[in-house]
């Protein structure tokens, strides 16, 4: 369970660094820190398709699970190695749903701003890090922890960035970076 979560996080953090040259934000725009940004801008690349043309690319079981679980249209599908990914945006939240090559749901990732955070998680972060600004929130759910997400909250002050990891069992500073 923790191995899957850490593997997912380990993939997100380098993607975050590669996608963004800096950790700066403009206003309330979270797209500069969104690790799934490339999936939403890859229509012209091989392996990505709109939902109307999923034949041959998307496992039928993954498509059936997705349609049953998520009530959306206009999702984009991508197959990379043994992973099938469906991405979409809804109500200011970027969603990325991961399936294995057999079509089984593996994990989901939601990316959003502070205003979309669950109130209890926001309150928890605000109480402990009251001098910090909340930037981006990643809500990660894996098969072993379905229904019990882990939150990775990116916060910053004048000199530091911190990644706060919050789950049912714990809350800790996952990583910390100093501004230059």
MARPA-860258 format. One record per residue (C-alpha): residue number from 0; residue in three letters; x, y, z. Coordinates in pm, 1 decimal, m for minus. Each point is the difference from the previous one (the first is absolute). Layout:
BEGIN
<kolfi pos="NUM" code="ALA" u="X" v="Y" w="Z"/>
...
***
This chain:
BEGIN
<kolfi pos="0" code="UNK" u="0.0" v="0.0" w="0.0"/>
<kolfi pos="1" code="UNK" u="266.6" v="252.0" w="102.3"/>
<kolfi pos="2" code="UNK" u="228.2" v="m118.2" w="m281.5"/>
<kolfi pos="3" code="UNK" u="m264.3" v="87.3" w="m259.4"/>
<kolfi pos="4" code="UNK" u="m62.2" v="339.0" w="158.9"/>
<kolfi pos="5" code="UNK" u="370.1" v="80.7" w="18.5"/>
<kolfi pos="6" code="UNK" u="56.4" v="m122.6" w="m356.3"/>
<kolfi pos="7" code="UNK" u="m280.2" v="227.2" w="m118.8"/>
<kolfi pos="8" code="UNK" u="138.7" v="292.2" w="199.4"/>
<kolfi pos="9" code="UNK" u="353.3" v="m75.0" w="m116.4"/>
<kolfi pos="10" code="UNK" u="m124.2" v="29.1" w="m357.8"/>
<kolfi pos="11" code="UNK" u="m187.4" v="323.1" w="67.9"/>
<kolfi pos="12" code="UNK" u="283.3" v="188.6" w="164.1"/>
<kolfi pos="13" code="UNK" u="254.3" v="m35.8" w="m285.8"/>
<kolfi pos="14" code="UNK" u="m280.0" v="73.6" w="m250.4"/>
<kolfi pos="15" code="UNK" u="m73.9" v="313.8" w="194.1"/>
<kolfi pos="16" code="UNK" u="364.4" v="105.2" w="m16.5"/>
<kolfi pos="17" code="UNK" u="33.7" v="m79.3" w="m371.0"/>
<kolfi pos="18" code="UNK" u="m320.1" v="175.5" w="m102.9"/>
<kolfi pos="19" code="UNK" u="75.3" v="314.7" w="192.7"/>
<kolfi pos="20" code="UNK" u="320.6" v="198.7" w="m15.2"/>
<kolfi pos="21" code="UNK" u="m97.8" v="183.6" w="318.2"/>
<kolfi pos="22" code="UNK" u="m246.8" v="m47.9" w="279.4"/>
<kolfi pos="23" code="UNK" u="m143.4" v="349.7" w="m42.9"/>
<kolfi pos="24" code="UNK" u="m371.3" v="52.4" w="m44.8"/>
<kolfi pos="25" code="UNK" u="m201.5" v="274.8" w="m157.5"/>
<kolfi pos="26" code="UNK" u="m306.5" v="86.4" w="204.5"/>
<kolfi pos="27" code="UNK" u="m226.1" v="m299.2" w="50.5"/>
<kolfi pos="28" code="UNK" u="121.8" v="m189.9" w="m304.9"/>
<kolfi pos="29" code="UNK" u="88.6" v="m358.1" w="95.3"/>
<kolfi pos="30" code="UNK" u="87.4" v="m122.6" w="m348.0"/>
<kolfi pos="31" code="UNK" u="364.1" v="98.9" w="43.8"/>
<kolfi pos="32" code="UNK" u="35.5" v="m260.8" w="276.8"/>
<kolfi pos="33" code="UNK" u="m227.8" v="m268.8" w="m137.8"/>
<kolfi pos="34" code="UNK" u="195.4" v="m320.7" w="m67.9"/>
<kolfi pos="35" code="UNK" u="m269.8" v="m131.6" w="m236.4"/>
<kolfi pos="36" code="UNK" u="20.1" v="313.9" w="m212.6"/>
<kolfi pos="37" code="UNK" u="152.9" v="m182.0" w="m296.1"/>
<kolfi pos="38" code="UNK" u="m287.5" v="m247.7" w="m19.4"/>
<kolfi pos="39" code="UNK" u="m243.3" v="285.0" w="m57.1"/>
<kolfi pos="40" code="UNK" u="208.3" v="155.7" w="m278.0"/>
<kolfi pos="41" code="UNK" u="96.9" v="m309.5" w="m199.3"/>
<kolfi pos="42" code="UNK" u="m276.5" v="m33.9" w="m259.6"/>
<kolfi pos="43" code="UNK" u="254.8" v="m6.7" w="m281.7"/>
<kolfi pos="44" code="UNK" u="219.7" v="m268.2" w="156.7"/>
<kolfi pos="45" code="UNK" u="m25.0" v="m371.4" w="m66.8"/>
<kolfi pos="46" code="UNK" u="m204.8" v="m197.9" w="249.4"/>
<kolfi pos="47" code="UNK" u="m242.0" v="275.5" w="99.6"/>
<kolfi pos="48" code="UNK" u="m356.4" v="2.0" w="m116.9"/>
<kolfi pos="49" code="UNK" u="m330.5" v="166.2" w="77.2"/>
<kolfi pos="50" code="UNK" u="m269.1" v="m218.1" w="155.0"/>
<kolfi pos="51" code="UNK" u="m182.5" v="m35.3" w="m332.8"/>
<kolfi pos="52" code="UNK" u="290.0" v="m189.5" w="m157.0"/>
<kolfi pos="53" code="UNK" u="120.6" v="m239.2" w="268.3"/>
<kolfi pos="54" code="UNK" u="m20.9" v="m324.4" w="m198.9"/>
<kolfi pos="55" code="UNK" u="330.5" v="m180.9" w="m7.9"/>
<kolfi pos="56" code="UNK" u="167.4" v="232.6" w="249.5"/>
<kolfi pos="57" code="UNK" u="m199.9" v="m46.5" w="316.1"/>
<kolfi pos="58" code="UNK" u="m66.4" v="m331.1" w="167.7"/>
<kolfi pos="59" code="UNK" u="m376.1" v="m67.9" w="m14.3"/>
<kolfi pos="60" code="UNK" u="m6.0" v="m84.0" w="369.8"/>
<kolfi pos="61" code="UNK" u="171.4" v="330.3" w="89.6"/>
<kolfi pos="62" code="UNK" u="m248.5" v="190.5" w="m215.9"/>
<kolfi pos="63" code="UNK" u="m295.7" v="m180.3" w="160.1"/>
<kolfi pos="64" code="UNK" u="128.4" v="69.5" w="353.4"/>
<kolfi pos="65" code="UNK" u="70.5" v="362.3" w="m86.9"/>
<kolfi pos="66" code="UNK" u="m344.6" v="60.8" w="m151.8"/>
<kolfi pos="67" code="UNK" u="m171.2" v="m168.1" w="295.5"/>
<kolfi pos="68" code="UNK" u="201.5" v="180.1" w="269.0"/>
<kolfi pos="69" code="UNK" u="43.0" v="348.3" w="m153.0"/>
<kolfi pos="70" code="UNK" u="m280.4" v="194.2" w="m162.8"/>
<kolfi pos="71" code="UNK" u="202.4" v="211.7" w="m245.0"/>
<kolfi pos="72" code="UNK" u="41.8" v="56.9" w="m370.6"/>
<kolfi pos="73" code="UNK" u="302.2" v="129.4" w="m187.0"/>
<kolfi pos="74" code="UNK" u="261.5" v="m198.8" w="187.7"/>
<kolfi pos="75" code="UNK" u="332.1" v="m71.1" w="m167.6"/>
<kolfi pos="76" code="UNK" u="161.9" v="m341.3" w="4.3"/>
<kolfi pos="77" code="UNK" u="367.9" v="m81.3" w="m12.8"/>
<kolfi pos="78" code="UNK" u="181.4" v="m331.4" w="m3.1"/>
<kolfi pos="79" code="UNK" u="360.9" v="m5.7" w="107.7"/>
<kolfi pos="80" code="UNK" u="167.3" v="m332.5" w="67.1"/>
<kolfi pos="81" code="UNK" u="m225.3" v="m207.1" w="225.7"/>
<kolfi pos="82" code="UNK" u="m201.0" v="299.7" w="120.9"/>
<kolfi pos="83" code="UNK" u="m322.6" v="136.5" w="m146.9"/>
<kolfi pos="84" code="UNK" u="m93.5" v="349.2" w="114.7"/>
<kolfi pos="85" code="UNK" u="m323.9" v="195.0" w="m31.8"/>
<kolfi pos="86" code="UNK" u="16.9" v="375.0" w="67.1"/>
<kolfi pos="87" code="UNK" u="m264.0" v="267.0" w="20.4"/>
<kolfi pos="88" code="UNK" u="m75.7" v="329.8" w="168.4"/>
<kolfi pos="89" code="UNK" u="m319.8" v="66.3" w="192.0"/>
<kolfi pos="90" code="UNK" u="m97.5" v="289.6" w="227.7"/>
<kolfi pos="91" code="UNK" u="355.7" v="135.1" w="19.5"/>
<kolfi pos="92" code="UNK" u="149.0" v="m338.3" w="92.7"/>
<kolfi pos="93" code="UNK" u="234.6" v="m197.0" w="m226.3"/>
<kolfi pos="94" code="UNK" u="m61.1" v="m375.2" w="20.7"/>
<kolfi pos="95" code="UNK" u="236.3" v="m274.1" w="m108.5"/>
<kolfi pos="96" code="UNK" u="m125.2" v="m360.4" w="28.4"/>
<kolfi pos="97" code="UNK" u="251.5" v="m284.5" w="m36.2"/>
<kolfi pos="98" code="UNK" u="m73.8" v="m355.2" w="m117.0"/>
<kolfi pos="99" code="UNK" u="231.5" v="m296.1" w="m50.7"/>
<kolfi pos="100" code="UNK" u="32.9" v="m174.9" w="m336.2"/>
<kolfi pos="101" code="UNK" u="m282.4" v="m240.3" w="92.8"/>
<kolfi pos="102" code="UNK" u="m237.3" v="290.4" w="65.5"/>
<kolfi pos="103" code="UNK" u="0.5" v="m12.7" w="379.6"/>
<kolfi pos="104" code="UNK" u="m17.1" v="332.7" w="183.1"/>
<kolfi pos="105" code="UNK" u="335.6" v="70.3" w="168.8"/>
<kolfi pos="106" code="UNK" u="m14.7" v="356.8" w="127.5"/>
<kolfi pos="107" code="UNK" u="m145.1" v="344.5" w="m45.6"/>
<kolfi pos="108" code="UNK" u="153.0" v="343.3" w="35.4"/>
<kolfi pos="109" code="UNK" u="m188.0" v="326.2" w="45.4"/>
<kolfi pos="110" code="UNK" u="180.0" v="334.1" w="m24.3"/>
<kolfi pos="111" code="UNK" u="m153.2" v="322.3" w="124.0"/>
<kolfi pos="112" code="UNK" u="42.8" v="332.3" w="182.1"/>
<kolfi pos="113" code="UNK" u="m58.7" v="80.0" w="365.2"/>
<kolfi pos="114" code="UNK" u="m361.1" v="103.8" w="m62.5"/>
<kolfi pos="115" code="UNK" u="m88.8" v="m357.7" w="m106.1"/>
<kolfi pos="116" code="UNK" u="164.1" v="m165.8" w="304.1"/>
<kolfi pos="117" code="UNK" u="m213.0" v="m194.3" w="246.5"/>
<kolfi pos="118" code="UNK" u="m62.7" v="236.2" w="291.5"/>
<kolfi pos="119" code="UNK" u="146.7" v="m231.5" w="263.2"/>
<kolfi pos="120" code="UNK" u="327.1" v="m44.0" w="m193.5"/>
<kolfi pos="121" code="UNK" u="24.0" v="374.4" w="m64.4"/>
<kolfi pos="122" code="UNK" u="m59.1" v="75.9" w="367.8"/>
<kolfi pos="123" code="UNK" u="266.4" v="m250.9" w="103.2"/>
<kolfi pos="124" code="UNK" u="259.3" v="158.3" w="m231.6"/>
<kolfi pos="125" code="UNK" u="m98.4" v="357.3" w="89.8"/>
<kolfi pos="126" code="UNK" u="25.0" v="m64.5" w="375.1"/>
<kolfi pos="127" code="UNK" u="349.2" v="m144.1" w="m16.7"/>
<kolfi pos="128" code="UNK" u="142.2" v="212.8" w="m286.2"/>
<kolfi pos="129" code="UNK" u="m186.4" v="328.1" w="47.9"/>
<kolfi pos="130" code="UNK" u="281.7" v="211.7" w="m152.5"/>
<kolfi pos="131" code="UNK" u="8.4" v="m207.2" w="m319.4"/>
<kolfi pos="132" code="UNK" u="m198.7" v="42.1" w="m320.6"/>
<kolfi pos="133" code="UNK" u="m170.1" v="m312.9" w="m132.0"/>
<kolfi pos="134" code="UNK" u="81.8" v="m49.5" w="m367.7"/>
<kolfi pos="135" code="UNK" u="m102.8" v="m330.0" w="m153.4"/>
<kolfi pos="136" code="UNK" u="m168.5" v="m303.6" w="150.8"/>
<kolfi pos="137" code="UNK" u="43.8" v="m353.3" w="m135.6"/>
<kolfi pos="138" code="UNK" u="m257.8" v="m251.4" w="117.9"/>
<kolfi pos="139" code="UNK" u="125.8" v="m352.4" w="m60.3"/>
<kolfi pos="140" code="UNK" u="m208.2" v="m312.3" w="32.5"/>
<kolfi pos="141" code="UNK" u="132.7" v="m351.8" w="m61.5"/>
<kolfi pos="142" code="UNK" u="m164.2" v="m340.6" w="m12.7"/>
<kolfi pos="143" code="UNK" u="122.8" v="m99.0" w="343.9"/>
<kolfi pos="144" code="UNK" u="m133.5" v="325.7" w="148.1"/>
<kolfi pos="145" code="UNK" u="m315.6" v="48.0" w="m206.2"/>
<kolfi pos="146" code="UNK" u="m228.5" v="246.7" w="172.6"/>
<kolfi pos="147" code="UNK" u="282.6" v="129.0" w="220.1"/>
<kolfi pos="148" code="UNK" u="214.6" v="241.9" w="m203.9"/>
<kolfi pos="149" code="UNK" u="342.2" v="135.6" w="80.9"/>
<kolfi pos="150" code="UNK" u="48.9" v="373.9" w="m50.9"/>
<kolfi pos="151" code="UNK" u="323.8" v="161.3" w="m111.3"/>
<kolfi pos="152" code="UNK" u="m35.9" v="372.0" w="71.0"/>
<kolfi pos="153" code="UNK" u="257.0" v="241.4" w="m142.1"/>
<kolfi pos="154" code="UNK" u="49.8" v="301.6" w="226.7"/>
<kolfi pos="155" code="UNK" u="244.1" v="289.9" w="m7.3"/>
<kolfi pos="156" code="UNK" u="121.3" v="292.8" w="202.1"/>
<kolfi pos="157" code="UNK" u="263.2" v="265.8" w="m77.0"/>
<kolfi pos="158" code="UNK" u="291.1" v="m246.2" w="11.8"/>
<kolfi pos="159" code="UNK" u="m131.8" v="m357.7" w="m34.0"/>
<kolfi pos="160" code="UNK" u="m225.0" v="m238.2" w="m184.6"/>
<kolfi pos="161" code="UNK" u="m133.6" v="m301.1" w="186.4"/>
<kolfi pos="162" code="UNK" u="m189.4" v="m306.0" w="m111.5"/>
<kolfi pos="163" code="UNK" u="m229.3" v="m105.6" w="282.0"/>
<kolfi pos="164" code="UNK" u="m125.1" v="m359.4" w="m14.8"/>
<kolfi pos="165" code="UNK" u="m328.9" v="m67.0" w="177.8"/>
<kolfi pos="166" code="UNK" u="m173.2" v="m335.1" w="34.6"/>
<kolfi pos="167" code="UNK" u="m224.5" v="m166.7" w="254.5"/>
<kolfi pos="168" code="UNK" u="299.0" v="m135.2" w="189.5"/>
<kolfi pos="169" code="UNK" u="241.9" v="289.3" w="m11.1"/>
<kolfi pos="170" code="UNK" u="96.3" v="351.8" w="m94.0"/>
<kolfi pos="171" code="UNK" u="358.7" v="95.0" w="m80.6"/>
<kolfi pos="172" code="UNK" u="226.1" v="219.7" w="m208.9"/>
<kolfi pos="173" code="UNK" u="72.1" v="m223.3" w="m297.7"/>
<kolfi pos="174" code="UNK" u="254.5" v="233.5" w="m161.7"/>
<kolfi pos="175" code="UNK" u="130.3" v="348.2" w="58.4"/>
<kolfi pos="176" code="UNK" u="172.5" v="236.0" w="m244.0"/>
<kolfi pos="177" code="UNK" u="168.0" v="333.4" w="56.9"/>
<kolfi pos="178" code="UNK" u="m65.8" v="285.7" w="m239.0"/>
<kolfi pos="179" code="UNK" u="303.8" v="154.7" w="m162.0"/>
***
